[in-house]
Every structure is written in structure tokens, then in C-alpha cells.
Amino acid sequence: MARISRLMLKSEEGIYHVMSRTALDGFVLGDVEKDYLFGLIKRFSGIFFSEIFGYCIMGNHFHLLVKMEAPKGSNRLLTA
């Protein structure tokens, strides 16, 4: 059963535990895929006003500890 989504604070910075798991059987992430995913995480953290405090990439899922920051020159986070 899926977990209920948690709210993201729109008016202040927050720290979040992010986790994603594959729907495929087995361990689908090899060393090349893990390196590629790590590169994406680094690149997107700069684009989306976030700082990665920690991460763990395994064969079938990953965990991130992410601080969401307000955009420079603004006191609010972007809203979707």
C-alpha cells in the first residue's frame, strides 16, 4: 500500500528524506547506472535550489537527505 504524500513547506527551508524504489524484480542498477544517477542528482540539486546532505544508492532503490532552499533573492520556495 502506498504511503500518503507529506506536505512541503512553501514559506521556509526544510530537510526531507527522499526514497525511490524500482518496480522491477532484482537489482537493476549496476555500477554504470549508479554513477549516472549520482551525476543527475548532483546536476539537479543546483537547478532546483537544494543541497544534498547524504545519499545511498543501492541496486534497486536509493535514499537522499535533501535540504530545500529558497531561491537566491527570494524569501519563498518555488510553487508548482
PAMINU-110020 format. One record per atom (N, C-alpha, C): residue number from 1; residue in one letter; chain; atom name; x, y, z. Coordinates in Angstrom, 1 decimal. Layout:
   resi   resn   chain   name        x        y        z
    NUM      A       A     CA        X        Y        Z
...
REM end
This chain:
   resi   resn   chain   name        x        y        z
      1      M       A      N      0.8     -1.2      0.0
      1      M       A     CA      0.0      0.0      0.0
      1      M       A      C      0.9      1.2      0.0
      2      A       A      N      0.5      2.2     -0.8
      2      A       A     CA      1.3      3.4     -1.0
      2      A       A      C      1.2      4.3      0.3
      3      R       A      N      2.2      5.0      0.6
      3      R       A     CA      2.2      5.9      1.7
      3      R       A      C      1.6      7.3      1.3
      4      I       A      N      0.9      8.0      2.2
      4      I       A     CA      0.3      9.3      1.9
      4      I       A      C      1.5     10.3      1.7
      5      S       A      N      1.4     11.1      0.7
      5      S       A     CA      2.4     12.1      0.5
      5      S       A      C      2.4     13.1      1.6
      6      R       A      N      3.6     13.6      2.0
      6      R       A     CA      3.8     14.6      3.0
      6      R       A      C      3.8     15.9      2.4
      7      L       A      N      3.5     16.9      3.2
      7      L       A     CA      3.4     18.3      2.7
      7      L       A      C      4.8     18.9      2.7
      8      M       A      N      5.0     19.8      1.7
      8      M       A     CA      6.3     20.5      1.6
      8      M       A      C      6.0     21.9      2.1
      9      L       A      N      6.8     22.4      3.0
      9      L       A     CA      6.7     23.8      3.5
      9      L       A      C      7.0     24.8      2.4
     10      K       A      N      6.1     25.7      2.0
     10      K       A     CA      6.3     26.6      0.9
     10      K       A      C      7.0     27.9      1.4
     11      S       A      N      6.9     28.2      2.7
     11      S       A     CA      7.4     29.5      3.1
     11      S       A      C      8.8     29.5      3.8
     12      E       A      N      9.4     28.3      4.0
     12      E       A     CA     10.6     28.2      4.7
     12      E       A      C     11.4     27.0      4.2
     13      E       A      N     12.7     26.9      4.6
     13      E       A     CA     13.5     25.8      4.2
     13      E       A      C     13.1     24.6      5.0
     14      G       A      N     13.4     23.4      4.4
     14      G       A     CA     13.0     22.2      5.1
     14      G       A      C     14.0     21.1      4.6
     15      I       A      N     14.2     20.0      5.5
     15      I       A     CA     15.0     18.9      5.2
     15      I       A      C     14.1     17.7      5.0
     16      Y       A      N     14.3     16.9      4.0
     16      Y       A     CA     13.4     15.8      3.6
     16      Y       A      C     14.2     14.5      3.4
     17      H       A      N     13.7     13.4      3.7
     17      H       A     CA     14.2     12.1      3.4
     17      H       A      C     13.4     11.6      2.1
     18      V       A      N     14.1     11.4      1.0
     18      V       A     CA     13.5     11.1     -0.2
     18      V       A      C     14.0      9.6     -0.5
     19      M       A      N     13.0      8.8     -0.9
     19      M       A     CA     13.3      7.4     -1.3
     19      M       A      C     12.6      7.0     -2.5
     20      S       A      N     13.2      6.3     -3.4
     20      S       A     CA     12.5      5.7     -4.6
     20      S       A      C     13.0      4.3     -4.8
     21      R       A      N     12.1      3.4     -5.1
     21      R       A     CA     12.4      2.0     -5.4
     21      R       A      C     11.8      1.6     -6.7
     22      T       A      N     12.5      0.7     -7.4
     22      T       A     CA     12.1      0.3     -8.7
     22      T       A      C     10.9     -0.7     -8.6
     23      A       A      N     10.1     -0.9     -9.6
     23      A       A     CA      9.0     -1.8     -9.6
     23      A       A      C      9.5     -3.1    -10.2
     24      L       A      N     10.8     -3.2    -10.7
     24      L       A     CA     11.3     -4.4    -11.4
     24      L       A      C     11.9     -5.3    -10.3
     25      D       A      N     11.9     -6.6    -10.7
     25      D       A     CA     12.5     -7.6     -9.8
     25      D       A      C     14.0     -7.6     -9.9
     26      G       A      N     14.6     -7.9     -8.8
     26      G       A     CA     16.1     -8.0     -8.8
     26      G       A      C     16.8     -6.6     -8.7
     27      F       A      N     18.1     -6.6     -8.9
     27      F       A     CA     18.9     -5.4     -8.7
     27      F       A      C     19.2     -4.9    -10.1
     28      V       A      N     18.5     -3.9    -10.5
     28      V       A     CA     18.6     -3.3    -11.9
     28      V       A      C     19.6     -2.2    -12.0
     29      L       A      N     20.1     -1.7    -10.9
     29      L       A     CA     21.1     -0.6    -11.0
     29      L       A      C     22.5     -1.2    -10.8
     30      G       A      N     23.3     -1.2    -11.9
     30      G       A     CA     24.7     -1.6    -11.8
     30      G       A      C     25.6     -0.4    -11.5
     31      D       A      N     26.9     -0.6    -11.5
     31      D       A     CA     27.8      0.5    -11.3
     31      D       A      C     27.6      1.7    -12.2
     32      V       A      N     27.4      1.4    -13.5
     32      V       A     CA     27.3      2.5    -14.5
     32      V       A      C     26.0      3.2    -14.2
     33      E       A      N     24.9      2.6    -14.0
     33      E       A     CA     23.6      3.2    -13.7
     33      E       A      C     23.7      4.0    -12.4
     34      K       A      N     24.4      3.5    -11.4
     34      K       A     CA     24.5      4.2    -10.1
     34      K       A      C     25.3      5.5    -10.3
     35      D       A      N     26.4      5.5    -11.1
     35      D       A     CA     27.2      6.7    -11.4
     35      D       A      C     26.4      7.7    -12.2
     36      Y       A      N     25.6      7.2    -13.1
     36      Y       A     CA     24.7      8.1    -13.9
     36      Y       A      C     23.7      8.8    -13.0
     37      L       A      N     23.1      8.0    -12.2
     37      L       A     CA     22.1      8.6    -11.2
     37      L       A      C     22.7      9.6    -10.3
     38      F       A      N     23.9      9.3     -9.8
     38      F       A     CA     24.6     10.2     -8.9
     38      F       A      C     24.9     11.5     -9.7
     39      G       A      N     25.3     11.5    -10.9
     39      G       A     CA     25.5     12.7    -11.7
     39      G       A      C     24.3     13.5    -11.9
     40      L       A      N     23.1     12.8    -12.1
     40      L       A     CA     21.8     13.5    -12.2
     40      L       A      C     21.5     14.2    -10.9
     41      I       A      N     21.7     13.5     -9.8
     41      I       A     CA     21.3     14.1     -8.5
     41      I       A      C     22.2     15.4     -8.3
     42      K       A      N     23.5     15.3     -8.6
     42      K       A     CA     24.4     16.5     -8.4
     42      K       A      C     23.9     17.6     -9.3
     43      R       A      N     23.6     17.3    -10.6
     43      R       A     CA     23.3     18.4    -11.5
     43      R       A      C     21.9     19.0    -11.1
     44      F       A      N     20.9     18.2    -10.8
     44      F       A     CA     19.6     18.8    -10.5
     44      F       A      C     19.5     19.5     -9.1
     45      S       A      N     20.5     19.1     -8.2
     45      S       A     CA     20.4     19.8     -6.9
     45      S       A      C     20.7     21.3     -7.1
     46      G       A      N     21.6     21.7     -8.0
     46      G       A     CA     21.9     23.1     -8.3
     46      G       A      C     20.8     23.8     -9.0
     47      I       A      N     20.1     23.1     -9.9
     47      I       A     CA     19.0     23.7    -10.6
     47      I       A      C     17.8     23.9     -9.7
     48      F       A      N     17.5     23.0     -8.8
     48      F       A     CA     16.2     23.1     -8.0
     48      F       A      C     16.4     23.5     -6.6
     49      F       A      N     17.4     24.4     -6.3
     49      F       A     CA     17.6     25.0     -5.1
     49      F       A      C     17.6     24.0     -3.9
     50      S       A      N     18.5     23.0     -4.0
     50      S       A     CA     18.5     22.0     -3.0
     50      S       A      C     20.0     21.7     -2.6
     51      E       A      N     20.2     21.2     -1.4
     51      E       A     CA     21.5     20.8     -1.0
     51      E       A      C     21.4     19.3     -0.5
     52      I       A      N     22.3     18.4     -1.1
     52      I       A     CA     22.2     17.0     -0.7
     52      I       A      C     23.1     16.8      0.5
     53      F       A      N     22.5     16.4      1.6
     53      F       A     CA     23.3     16.1      2.8
     53      F       A      C     23.9     14.7      2.9
     54      G       A      N     23.2     13.8      2.3
     54      G       A     CA     23.6     12.4      2.3
     54      G       A      C     22.8     11.6      1.2
     55      Y       A      N     23.4     10.5      0.8
     55      Y       A     CA     22.7      9.7     -0.2
     55      Y       A      C     23.2      8.3      0.0
     56      C       A      N     22.4      7.3     -0.5
     56      C       A     CA     22.7      5.9     -0.6
     56      C       A      C     22.0      5.4     -1.8
     57      I       A      N     22.8      4.9     -2.8
     57      I       A     CA     22.3      4.3     -4.0
     57      I       A      C     22.5      2.8     -4.0
     58      M       A      N     21.5      2.0     -4.0
     58      M       A     CA     21.6      0.6     -3.9
     58      M       A      C     21.1      0.0     -5.3
     59      G       A      N     21.1     -1.3     -5.4
     59      G       A     CA     20.8     -2.0     -6.6
     59      G       A      C     19.4     -1.8     -7.1
     60      N       A      N     18.4     -1.6     -6.2
     60      N       A     CA     17.0     -1.5     -6.6
     60      N       A      C     16.3     -0.2     -6.0
     61      H       A      N     17.0      0.6     -5.2
     61      H       A     CA     16.4      1.8     -4.7
     61      H       A      C     17.5      2.8     -4.2
     62      F       A      N     17.1      4.0     -3.9
     62      F       A     CA     18.0      5.0     -3.4
     62      F       A      C     17.4      5.8     -2.3
     63      H       A      N     18.2      6.4     -1.4
     63      H       A     CA     17.7      7.4     -0.4
     63      H       A      C     18.5      8.7     -0.5
     64      L       A      N     17.9      9.8     -0.3
     64      L       A     CA     18.5     11.1     -0.3
     64      L       A      C     18.1     11.8      1.0
     65      L       A      N     19.0     12.6      1.6
     65      L       A     CA     18.6     13.6      2.6
     65      L       A      C     18.9     14.9      2.0
     66      V       A      N     17.8     15.7      1.7
     66      V       A     CA     17.8     16.9      0.9
     66      V       A      C     17.3     18.1      1.7
     67      K       A      N     18.0     19.2      1.6
     67      K       A     CA     17.6     20.4      2.2
     67      K       A      C     17.1     21.3      1.0
     68      M       A      N     15.8     21.7      1.1
     68      M       A     CA     15.2     22.5      0.1
     68      M       A      C     15.4     24.0      0.5
     69      E       A      N     16.0     24.8     -0.4
     69      E       A     CA     16.4     26.1      0.0
     69      E       A      C     15.5     27.1     -0.8
     70      A       A      N     15.3     28.3     -0.3
     70      A       A     CA     14.7     29.4     -1.0
     70      A       A      C     15.6     29.8     -2.1
     71      P       A      N     15.0     30.1     -3.3
     71      P       A     CA     15.8     30.6     -4.4
     71      P       A      C     16.6     31.9     -4.0
     72      K       A      N     17.7     32.1     -4.6
     72      K       A     CA     18.5     33.3     -4.2
     72      K       A      C     17.7     34.6     -4.6
     73      G       A      N     17.7     35.6     -3.7
     73      G       A     CA     17.0     36.8     -4.0
     73      G       A      C     15.5     36.7     -3.7
     74      S       A      N     15.1     35.6     -3.1
     74      S       A     CA     13.7     35.4     -2.7
     74      S       A      C     13.6     34.8     -1.3
     75      N       A      N     12.5     35.1     -0.7
     75      N       A     CA     12.2     34.5      0.6
     75      N       A      C     11.2     33.4      0.6
     76      R       A      N     10.9     32.9     -0.6
     76      R       A     CA      9.9     31.8     -0.8
     76      R       A      C     10.5     30.8     -1.7
     77      L       A      N     10.0     29.5     -1.5
     77      L       A     CA     10.3     28.5     -2.5
     77      L       A      C      9.4     28.6     -3.7
     78      L       A      N      9.9     28.0     -4.8
     78      L       A     CA      9.0     28.0     -6.0
     78      L       A      C      7.8     27.1     -5.7
     79      T       A      N      6.7     27.4     -6.2
     79      T       A     CA      5.5     26.6     -6.1
     79      T       A      C      5.1     26.0     -7.5
     80      A       A      N      4.6     24.8     -7.5
     80      A       A     CA      4.2     24.2     -8.8
     80      A       A      C      2.9     24.6     -9.2
REM end
